[in-house]
Amino acid sequence: MNKIMGIGLLALIVYYGYNHYSSDGLAGITGGYSDAAFEKQIEGPGLVIVKFGAPWCGPCRMIDEQLEHVTGNVEVVKINIDRNRELASKFKVSGIPHTVIFRDGKPLGQFTGYRDAKAISSWARQFGSEVAPVQNASSGGSALQPNGIKTNPYAT
C-alpha cells in the first residue's frame, strides 16, 4: 500500500512540475502551438530568438536565465519541445537547448547547446544591431560551451 501511495505521489509531483514550467518572464509556449500561431510570432519586423527546450533539461533552464539579459529590440520566445514535437521536428531540433534566430519569419542562424548572455548577444548582433551588448551578466555554467554556430542553415 505504501509503495502505491509513493508511486502516486511521485507521479503527481512529476505532473505538476511538467505542467507548470514557465516562471522566467520570457514568452513561454508551453501548450501545443499551431504552425499559424508560431508563424505570427516570428513574422515581426525585428529579431526573434526562439529557444527550443524542455523543463527537465538543466542547460535549457540555465540558458533561460541568460536570455533574460539579452535586451534591445529583440523578442525572446521559448518552446517546450515535449508539447510541440511537430514544431521541433520542422526545425530539425536534435539536441537541446536549440536556439534559432528569425527576422521577418525567416531563420537566419541557429546553435545547439548552452551559451551565456554575452555570447548569445554577440551572436544575435551578427543579424541585426537592435540587440544591445550585455554588460553585467553571470556566465551561469561556464563548463558547458557551444559546439559552434551554423549560419543560415535553412538557405536553399
C-alpha positions as CSV (number, residue, x, y, z in Angstrom):
1,M,0.0,0.0,0.0
2,N,2.8,2.4,0.9
3,K,4.5,1.6,-2.4
4,I,1.4,2.5,-4.4
5,M,1.0,5.8,-2.5
6,G,4.7,6.6,-3.1
7,I,4.3,6.0,-6.8
8,G,1.2,8.1,-6.9
9,L,2.8,10.9,-5.1
10,L,5.8,10.8,-7.4
11,A,3.5,10.8,-10.4
12,L,1.7,13.9,-9.0
13,I,5.0,15.7,-8.4
14,V,6.2,15.0,-11.9
15,Y,2.9,16.0,-13.5
16,Y,2.8,19.3,-11.5
17,G,6.4,20.1,-12.4
18,Y,5.9,19.3,-16.1
19,N,2.7,21.3,-16.4
20,H,3.8,24.4,-14.5
21,Y,7.1,25.2,-16.2
22,S,7.4,28.9,-17.2
23,S,8.4,31.3,-14.4
24,D,11.0,33.4,-16.1
25,G,9.1,36.2,-17.7
26,L,10.0,35.1,-21.2
27,A,7.2,34.4,-23.7
28,G,6.6,30.8,-22.9
29,I,4.9,28.4,-25.3
30,T,4.1,25.5,-23.0
31,G,1.0,24.1,-24.7
32,G,0.6,22.8,-28.2
33,Y,1.5,25.5,-30.6
34,S,-0.1,25.7,-34.1
35,D,2.0,26.5,-37.2
36,A,-0.1,29.6,-37.8
37,A,0.4,30.9,-34.2
38,F,4.2,30.3,-34.5
39,E,4.4,32.0,-37.9
40,K,2.6,35.0,-36.4
41,Q,5.1,35.1,-33.5
42,I,8.2,35.1,-35.7
43,E,6.9,37.4,-38.5
44,G,7.6,40.7,-36.8
45,P,10.0,43.1,-38.4
46,G,12.6,42.8,-35.6
47,L,14.7,39.9,-34.5
48,V,13.0,37.0,-32.7
49,I,15.2,34.5,-30.8
50,V,13.4,31.1,-30.3
51,K,14.8,28.7,-27.8
52,F,13.6,25.1,-28.0
53,G,14.0,23.2,-24.8
54,A,12.3,21.2,-22.0
55,P,11.5,21.7,-18.4
56,W,13.6,18.7,-17.4
57,C,16.7,20.0,-19.2
58,G,19.3,21.6,-16.9
59,P,21.2,23.5,-19.7
60,C,17.8,24.7,-21.0
61,R,16.9,26.3,-17.6
62,M,20.4,27.8,-17.5
63,I,20.1,29.4,-20.9
64,D,16.6,30.7,-20.0
65,E,18.4,32.8,-17.2
66,Q,20.9,34.1,-19.7
67,L,18.2,35.0,-22.3
68,E,16.7,37.4,-19.7
69,H,19.9,39.5,-20.1
70,V,19.6,39.7,-23.9
71,T,18.0,43.2,-24.5
72,G,17.2,45.6,-27.2
73,N,14.6,45.5,-29.9
74,V,14.5,41.7,-29.8
75,E,11.8,39.3,-28.7
76,V,12.7,36.0,-27.0
77,V,10.4,33.0,-27.2
78,K,10.8,29.6,-25.6
79,I,9.2,26.5,-26.9
80,N,8.7,23.3,-24.9
81,I,9.6,20.5,-27.3
82,D,7.7,17.9,-25.3
83,R,4.5,19.7,-26.1
84,N,5.5,21.0,-29.6
85,R,7.1,18.0,-31.2
86,E,6.0,18.9,-34.8
87,L,7.5,22.3,-34.5
88,A,10.7,20.9,-33.1
89,S,10.8,18.4,-36.0
90,K,10.2,21.2,-38.5
91,F,13.3,23.0,-37.3
92,K,15.3,19.7,-37.1
93,V,15.9,20.0,-33.3
94,S,18.1,17.0,-32.4
95,G,19.6,18.4,-29.2
96,I,18.5,20.9,-26.6
97,P,18.7,23.7,-25.9
98,H,18.4,24.6,-29.5
99,T,18.2,28.3,-30.4
100,V,17.1,29.8,-33.8
101,I,17.0,33.5,-34.7
102,F,14.4,34.9,-37.1
103,R,13.8,38.1,-39.0
104,D,10.6,38.6,-41.0
105,G,9.7,34.9,-40.4
106,K,12.9,33.7,-41.9
107,P,15.5,31.7,-39.9
108,L,18.9,33.4,-40.1
109,G,21.0,31.2,-37.8
110,Q,21.0,28.6,-35.1
111,F,23.1,26.9,-32.4
112,T,22.7,24.0,-30.1
113,G,23.9,24.0,-26.5
114,Y,24.4,26.4,-23.7
115,R,25.7,30.0,-24.3
116,D,26.0,32.8,-21.7
117,A,24.2,36.1,-22.3
118,K,27.3,37.8,-23.8
119,A,27.8,35.1,-26.3
120,I,24.1,35.0,-27.3
121,S,24.0,38.8,-27.6
122,S,27.2,38.8,-29.7
123,W,25.8,36.0,-31.9
124,A,22.5,37.8,-32.4
125,R,24.2,41.1,-33.3
126,Q,25.5,39.4,-36.4
127,F,22.0,39.5,-37.7
128,G,21.0,43.0,-36.5
129,S,22.2,45.9,-34.5
130,E,19.0,46.1,-32.4
131,V,20.4,43.6,-29.9
132,A,22.1,45.5,-27.0
133,P,25.5,44.4,-25.8
134,V,25.4,42.6,-22.4
135,Q,27.1,44.5,-19.7
136,N,27.0,42.5,-16.4
137,A,25.5,39.0,-16.6
138,S,26.8,36.0,-14.8
139,S,28.0,33.2,-17.1
140,G,26.0,30.5,-15.4
141,G,27.5,27.2,-16.2
142,S,30.8,28.0,-17.9
143,A,31.7,24.3,-18.1
144,L,29.1,23.9,-20.9
145,Q,30.5,25.5,-24.0
146,P,29.0,25.8,-27.5
147,N,29.9,23.4,-30.3
148,G,29.7,26.1,-33.0
149,I,27.3,28.3,-34.8
150,K,25.6,27.4,-38.1
151,T,24.8,30.5,-40.1
152,N,21.7,30.4,-42.3
153,P,21.2,26.6,-42.1
154,Y,17.9,26.8,-43.9
155,A,19.1,28.5,-47.1
156,T,18.4,26.5,-50.2
